[in-house]
Each structure stands twice: as structure tokens, then as C-alpha cells.
């Protein structure tokens, strides 16, 4: 009988190679990688060989592997929902799905139903949610969710490849296609993709600071080049700014801030793919400045350790309704931002 939890990966691309495999290599008391799956047999074989694991190209092969207790879903976003549901139905002990959980609220609700019916817990790989530096700030922020009026997420990063190559030797990296940015449909699609792929890291955190988001209104949304976005919106009576740009910067920065009249939260996260310590959060008032972090455990390790604790019955699984609401909020922002890009183009054309 296995003393550790066997892990199988659906999707063996850069996220698996540069984030999860190095993370699990530090958590061998809890996990053993057992199976790597990818639609590209060459990629699956190349990644599996140094890891010493089985590999396959079919979903059924991985789900049928008796050594796999936990399924980690790192495939393209559009496949997440069907694969999470299939993993739940296969009777595994848990599922970890990379963000976003799904691409629509209906898909997320179907996942919640499958998880509830099978009893298989589902966790979303939102490393910022699990980051010890963030969680410490949440535990000490008092009435900040009620009193804050302005929230800002600012991300300035180099291309992922720079950090991927520092973490591991990546096998088969997909090329970013050339696009005609004069086409408003492409610009709107890129902003939508930016929310679903990048802002999604912080939107669950932002949602905890909002009393509601049913009144969400995007004031403006702009595509930044070479890739990024600037989105200004109002939700729950609060002003929210989402800013991100990926360039050749030598100084990466990822900051989430919340401002009230008498308190400010400033959380600085390590960039994605960086295997460093936790975020550093600072809660500042006129009298004090409380600093939380950095802790040795980062968000990636924390999410996997939480999964192990859930499987072993040491902590409760994440609230399914909360996960669905996180996804619903993210999709609402993405859809509204894309429409704001199209609306601005129509206004400009009519002027």
C-alpha cells in the first residue's frame, strides 16, 4: 500500500514541468508522481523519462491507473471542465485543477455537482489563495473588506519562458502566434484571455474584498502591448483596477493592494514559476505597520499540502459554492472587459 499519494498529470506542458514537478520534488513525504499524460506522445515520454513515471496520451489510461490517487489537470483551459468531471467520476481521491476551473458558470456548476455526487474534493490551483503571506494578512485585516474603497492588482512580468527556463529544461514550448491587433475582435479576445489566464490569479482574492459583484460595471478596458491589459471597473460600490503587462523587464513585480480611509493592505507576490518563499503582506494604519512574510512555504507548496490534508481528512475541502462564485466573477469580468474593448472601438468609429 502506498504511503504517499500518487499523482497523475493531465497535460505535461510548461506548467507541469516548471511548477508542479519541482514543487512535488520538495514534497516527497506526501506525494509520488506516478503518471504523465499529454496529447503529444513525444512530450509525455520526454517529461516522464527523467521523472521515472508511466506516461500515456489518453485520458482513460491515466484515470485507469490504480497508482494514481490524485489527478492534476494542467491541460488547456477549454478541457478543464470535462476532465475534472471525468476524474471525479473515476473515483480518485482528489482533483487539483489549474486555474481557471472552467470557462463558464454552467461548467463550474456541473463540476460542483460531480464533486458533490461522488464525494471527490476539487481544489483550484490558485496559488495566491493559499499563499501563507496572503492568508496571514486575511487573518489580521479586521474590517478591511467592509471599509476598503479601492482595490488594485498590478502585474509587470517578463515572458513566462524566462522563469520557466530558470526552473527546469522545458520540453516543447508552444509559440505565441502573430496577430493583427488592428482587428477589434482579436484585441477583445486577448483582453478576455488575459483575465482568464492572468487576472484569474487575483480575482478570487479581490472577490473576498467585495460585498457583491452583481452590479459589476467595466468603465474601460484596454489591450496593452506586447501583451497585457488595463481594466477599470466598479463592483460592490468599490473601485477596482486590474493592470498587467508582459515585457522584457528586468524587474518583475506582482502587487495587490486594498485601500480604506484608515488602513492599507499591500501584498507583494513572487512571480509565477518562481520557486521562492511566500508573499509579503503589509497592513498599515496611522499607528502601526504589520508585516507578514516571507514564509519558507510558497503558494504552490501550500496548495499541494492543503490537498494532502483534505484527502487525509485533516481539513475540510474547499467550499464548492465559493469555487463556482470565483469562476462566475472571473467570467463576468472577462466578458465585460472584452465588451468594453468592442464598445470603445464602435464609439471611436462613430466619432
C-alpha positions as CSV (number, residue, x, y, z in Angstrom):
1,X,0.0,0.0,0.0
2,X,1.3,3.5,-0.9
3,X,2.4,5.6,2.0
4,X,2.3,8.7,-0.3
5,X,-0.4,9.9,-2.6
6,X,0.2,9.0,-6.2
7,X,-0.2,11.9,-8.7
8,X,-1.1,11.8,-12.3
9,X,-0.9,14.9,-14.6
10,X,-3.3,15.6,-17.5
11,X,-1.1,17.9,-19.6
12,X,2.7,17.8,-19.4
13,X,3.4,21.3,-20.7
14,X,5.4,24.1,-19.1
15,X,3.1,24.5,-16.0
16,X,3.6,20.8,-15.1
17,X,7.3,20.8,-15.9
18,X,8.3,24.2,-14.4
19,X,5.8,24.5,-11.5
20,X,4.3,21.3,-10.3
21,X,7.1,18.7,-10.8
22,X,9.7,20.8,-9.0
23,X,7.2,21.5,-6.2
24,X,6.4,17.8,-5.7
25,X,10.1,17.0,-5.7
26,X,10.2,19.0,-2.4
27,X,7.1,17.2,-1.0
28,X,8.1,13.6,-1.3
29,X,6.8,12.8,2.2
30,X,3.3,13.4,0.8
31,X,3.3,12.7,-2.9
32,X,4.8,10.5,-5.6
33,X,4.4,11.4,-9.3
34,X,3.1,8.2,-11.0
35,X,1.8,9.1,-14.4
36,X,2.3,11.9,-17.0
37,X,-0.3,12.3,-19.8
38,X,-0.2,14.6,-22.9
39,X,-1.8,14.5,-26.3
40,X,1.7,14.7,-27.7
41,X,3.3,11.4,-27.1
42,X,6.8,12.8,-27.5
43,X,6.3,15.4,-24.8
44,X,4.7,12.9,-22.5
45,X,7.6,10.5,-22.9
46,X,10.3,13.2,-22.6
47,X,8.9,14.6,-19.4
48,X,8.2,11.1,-17.9
49,X,11.6,9.7,-18.6
50,X,13.6,11.8,-16.0
51,X,10.7,11.5,-13.6
52,X,10.7,7.7,-13.9
53,X,6.9,7.6,-14.3
54,X,4.4,5.9,-16.6
55,X,3.1,8.0,-19.5
56,X,0.2,8.0,-21.9
57,X,-1.8,10.0,-24.4
58,X,-5.3,9.1,-23.4
59,X,-7.5,10.3,-20.6
60,X,-8.7,6.8,-19.9
61,X,-5.2,5.4,-19.4
62,X,-4.4,7.9,-16.7
63,X,-7.8,7.6,-15.0
64,X,-7.5,3.8,-15.1
65,X,-4.1,3.8,-13.5
66,X,-4.5,2.3,-10.0
67,X,-1.4,4.0,-8.7
68,X,-2.9,7.5,-9.4
69,X,-4.8,8.8,-6.3
70,X,-4.8,12.5,-7.3
71,X,-5.4,13.9,-10.8
72,X,-3.8,17.2,-11.5
73,X,-5.3,18.9,-14.6
74,X,-2.9,21.2,-16.4
75,X,-4.4,21.0,-19.9
76,X,-5.6,23.9,-22.0
77,X,-8.5,25.8,-20.3
78,X,-11.2,24.6,-22.6
79,X,-10.7,21.0,-21.4
80,X,-10.7,21.6,-17.7
81,X,-14.4,21.1,-17.0
82,X,-14.8,17.7,-18.8
83,X,-11.6,16.4,-17.4
84,X,-12.4,17.4,-13.8
85,X,-15.8,15.8,-14.1
86,X,-14.3,12.6,-15.6
87,X,-11.7,12.5,-12.8
88,X,-14.4,12.8,-10.1
89,X,-16.4,10.0,-11.8
90,X,-13.4,7.8,-11.9
91,X,-13.3,7.6,-8.1
92,X,-9.9,9.2,-7.5
93,X,-9.2,10.7,-4.0
94,X,-9.0,14.3,-5.2
95,X,-8.6,16.6,-8.2
96,X,-6.3,19.7,-8.4
97,X,-7.3,21.8,-11.4
98,X,-5.2,24.6,-12.7
99,X,-7.0,27.9,-13.0
100,X,-9.5,28.7,-14.4
101,X,-11.6,25.9,-13.1
102,X,-13.8,26.2,-16.2
103,X,-14.7,28.6,-18.9
104,X,-18.3,29.3,-17.9
105,X,-20.5,29.4,-14.8
106,X,-22.5,26.4,-16.2
107,X,-19.4,24.3,-16.5
108,X,-18.3,25.2,-13.0
109,X,-21.7,24.3,-11.6
110,X,-21.5,20.9,-13.4
111,X,-18.1,20.3,-11.7
112,X,-19.6,21.2,-8.3
113,X,-22.4,18.7,-8.9
114,X,-20.0,15.9,-9.9
115,X,-17.8,16.6,-6.9
116,X,-20.8,16.6,-4.5
117,X,-22.3,13.4,-6.0
118,X,-19.0,11.4,-6.0
119,X,-17.5,12.9,-2.8
120,X,-14.3,13.6,-4.6
121,X,-12.9,17.0,-3.5
122,X,-11.8,19.5,-6.1
123,X,-9.2,22.2,-5.5
124,X,-8.3,25.0,-7.8
125,X,-4.6,25.7,-8.3
126,X,-4.8,29.4,-7.3
127,X,-1.5,29.7,-5.5
128,X,-2.2,33.2,-4.3
129,X,-5.3,32.0,-2.4
130,X,-3.1,29.5,-0.5
131,X,-0.1,31.8,-0.1
132,X,0.9,32.0,3.6
133,X,1.8,35.6,3.4
134,X,-1.7,36.4,2.0
135,X,-3.5,34.2,4.4
136,X,-1.8,35.8,7.4
137,X,-2.9,39.2,6.2
138,X,-6.5,38.0,5.8
139,X,-6.4,36.7,9.4
140,X,-5.4,40.1,10.7
141,X,-7.1,42.6,8.4
142,X,-10.2,43.2,10.6
143,X,-12.9,45.2,8.9
144,X,-10.9,45.9,5.7
145,X,-13.4,44.1,3.4
146,X,-16.2,46.3,4.6
147,X,-14.2,49.6,4.7
148,X,-11.9,49.5,1.7
149,X,-12.9,51.6,-1.3
150,X,-10.2,51.0,-3.8
151,X,-8.5,47.7,-4.9
152,X,-5.6,47.4,-7.3
153,X,-3.8,44.5,-8.9
154,X,-0.7,45.4,-10.8
155,X,1.5,42.8,-12.6
156,X,4.6,43.6,-14.5
157,X,6.4,40.5,-15.8
158,X,8.8,39.2,-18.4
159,X,7.5,36.4,-20.7
160,X,6.9,33.1,-18.8
161,X,9.7,31.5,-20.7
162,X,12.3,33.4,-18.7
163,X,11.2,31.9,-15.4
164,X,10.3,28.5,-16.9
165,X,13.9,28.1,-18.1
166,X,15.2,29.0,-14.6
167,X,13.0,26.3,-13.0
168,X,13.7,23.5,-15.4
169,X,14.6,22.5,-19.0
170,X,11.2,22.8,-20.7
171,X,10.3,20.3,-23.3
172,X,8.2,21.7,-26.3
173,X,7.0,25.2,-25.6
174,X,4.1,26.4,-27.7
175,X,4.8,29.5,-29.8
176,X,2.7,32.7,-29.4
177,X,1.0,33.3,-32.7
178,X,1.3,36.5,-34.6
179,X,-1.9,38.5,-34.5
180,X,-3.4,41.5,-36.3
181,X,-4.1,43.9,-33.4
182,X,-6.0,46.3,-35.7
183,X,-8.8,43.7,-35.5
184,X,-11.0,44.7,-32.6
185,X,-12.2,41.1,-32.2
186,X,-8.6,40.0,-31.7
187,X,-8.0,42.8,-29.2
188,X,-11.1,41.9,-27.3
189,X,-10.2,38.2,-27.3
190,X,-6.7,38.9,-25.9
191,X,-8.1,41.0,-23.1
192,X,-10.6,38.2,-22.3
193,X,-7.8,35.7,-22.4
194,X,-5.7,37.9,-20.1
195,X,-8.4,38.0,-17.5
196,X,-8.9,34.2,-17.7
197,X,-5.2,33.4,-17.7
198,X,-3.6,36.1,-15.6
199,X,-6.0,38.3,-13.7
200,X,-7.6,35.0,-12.5
201,X,-4.7,34.7,-10.0
202,X,-6.0,37.7,-8.1
203,X,-9.7,37.8,-8.8
204,X,-10.7,35.3,-6.1
205,X,-8.7,37.4,-3.6
206,X,-10.4,40.6,-4.8
207,X,-13.8,38.9,-4.5
208,X,-13.2,38.4,-0.8
209,X,-13.0,42.2,-0.5
210,X,-16.3,42.9,-2.3
211,X,-19.7,42.7,-0.6
212,X,-21.2,41.8,-4.0
213,X,-20.4,41.9,-7.7
214,X,-23.8,41.6,-9.4
215,X,-23.6,45.3,-10.2
216,X,-20.2,44.9,-11.9
217,X,-19.5,47.6,-14.4
218,X,-16.4,47.9,-16.5
219,X,-15.6,51.6,-17.1
220,X,-12.8,50.9,-19.6
221,X,-10.6,48.1,-20.9
222,X,-7.5,48.5,-23.0
223,X,-5.1,45.9,-24.5
224,X,-1.5,46.8,-23.7
225,X,1.3,45.6,-25.9
226,X,3.2,43.4,-26.3
227,X,0.7,41.7,-24.1
228,X,-1.4,43.0,-21.2
229,X,-4.4,44.9,-20.2
230,X,-5.7,47.8,-18.1
231,X,-9.2,47.4,-16.8
232,X,-11.1,49.9,-14.7
233,X,-14.3,48.7,-13.1
234,X,-16.7,49.2,-10.2
235,X,-18.3,46.4,-8.2
236,X,-20.0,46.3,-4.8
237,X,-19.5,50.1,-4.6
238,X,-15.7,49.7,-4.8
239,X,-13.3,50.9,-7.5
240,X,-11.1,48.1,-8.9
241,X,-8.1,48.5,-11.2
242,X,-6.5,45.5,-13.0
243,X,-3.2,46.2,-14.7
244,X,-0.8,43.8,-16.3
245,X,1.9,43.9,-18.9
246,X,4.4,41.3,-20.0
247,X,7.6,42.9,-21.5
248,X,11.3,42.3,-21.3
249,X,11.5,44.0,-17.9
250,X,14.4,43.1,-15.7
251,X,12.4,43.9,-12.5
252,X,9.3,41.8,-12.2
253,X,6.6,42.9,-9.8
254,X,3.2,41.4,-8.7
255,X,1.3,43.6,-6.2
256,X,-2.3,43.5,-4.8
257,X,-3.4,46.5,-2.8
258,X,-6.6,47.5,-0.9
259,X,-7.2,51.0,0.4
260,X,-9.5,52.1,3.2
261,X,-9.6,55.5,4.8
262,X,-7.7,54.2,7.9
263,X,-5.9,51.1,6.6
264,X,-3.9,49.9,3.6
265,X,-3.1,46.4,2.5
266,X,0.0,45.9,0.3
267,X,0.8,42.3,-0.8
268,X,3.8,41.6,-3.0
269,X,3.7,38.1,-4.6
270,X,6.6,36.2,-6.1
271,X,6.1,35.9,-9.9
272,X,4.6,32.7,-11.3
273,X,7.1,29.9,-11.9
274,X,9.4,31.3,-9.3
275,X,10.2,28.8,-6.5
276,X,10.8,31.2,-3.7
277,X,9.1,31.9,-0.4
278,X,5.7,33.3,0.2
279,X,4.3,36.7,-0.5
280,X,5.0,39.6,1.9
281,X,1.9,41.4,3.1
282,X,1.9,44.7,5.0
283,X,-1.1,46.1,6.8
284,X,-0.5,49.8,7.5
285,X,-2.5,52.2,9.7
286,X,-1.6,55.6,11.1
287,X,-0.2,53.9,14.2
288,X,1.2,50.6,13.1
289,X,2.6,48.6,10.2
290,X,2.2,44.8,10.5
291,X,4.4,42.7,8.1
292,X,3.5,39.1,7.3
293,X,6.1,37.0,5.5
294,X,8.1,36.0,3.7
295,X,7.4,32.4,4.9
296,X,9.5,29.5,3.6
297,X,6.5,27.7,2.1
298,X,5.2,29.3,-1.1
299,X,1.7,29.2,-2.6
300,X,2.4,26.2,-4.8
301,X,3.6,24.1,-1.9
302,X,0.7,25.3,0.3
303,X,-1.9,24.3,-2.3
304,X,-0.5,20.8,-2.5
305,X,-0.1,20.4,1.2
306,X,-3.7,21.6,1.6
307,X,-4.8,18.9,-0.9
308,X,-3.0,16.2,1.1
309,X,-4.6,17.4,4.3
310,X,-8.1,17.3,2.6
311,X,-7.5,13.7,1.4
312,X,-6.4,12.6,4.8
313,X,-9.5,14.3,6.5
314,X,-7.4,16.8,8.4
315,X,-9.2,19.8,7.0
316,X,-12.4,20.4,5.2
317,X,-12.4,20.6,1.3
318,X,-12.9,24.0,-0.3
319,X,-16.5,25.3,-0.4
320,X,-17.9,24.3,-3.8
321,X,-20.2,27.2,-4.0
322,X,-17.3,29.5,-3.3
323,X,-15.3,28.0,-6.2
324,X,-18.2,28.4,-8.5
325,X,-18.7,32.0,-7.4
326,X,-15.0,32.7,-8.0
327,X,-15.3,31.4,-11.6
328,X,-18.6,33.3,-12.1
329,X,-16.9,36.5,-11.0
330,X,-13.9,35.9,-13.3
331,X,-16.0,35.2,-16.3
332,X,-18.1,38.3,-15.6
333,X,-15.0,40.4,-15.6
334,X,-13.6,38.8,-18.7
335,X,-16.9,39.2,-20.7
336,X,-17.4,42.8,-19.6
337,X,-13.9,43.8,-20.3
338,X,-14.0,42.3,-23.8
339,X,-17.3,44.1,-24.5
340,X,-15.7,47.3,-23.3
341,X,-13.0,46.9,-25.9
342,X,-15.5,46.4,-28.6
343,X,-17.7,49.3,-27.4
344,X,-14.7,51.7,-27.4
345,X,-13.9,50.7,-30.9
346,X,-17.5,51.3,-32.0
347,X,-17.5,54.7,-30.3
348,X,-14.2,55.7,-32.0
349,X,-15.5,54.5,-35.4
350,X,-18.7,56.6,-35.0
351,X,-16.8,59.8,-34.0
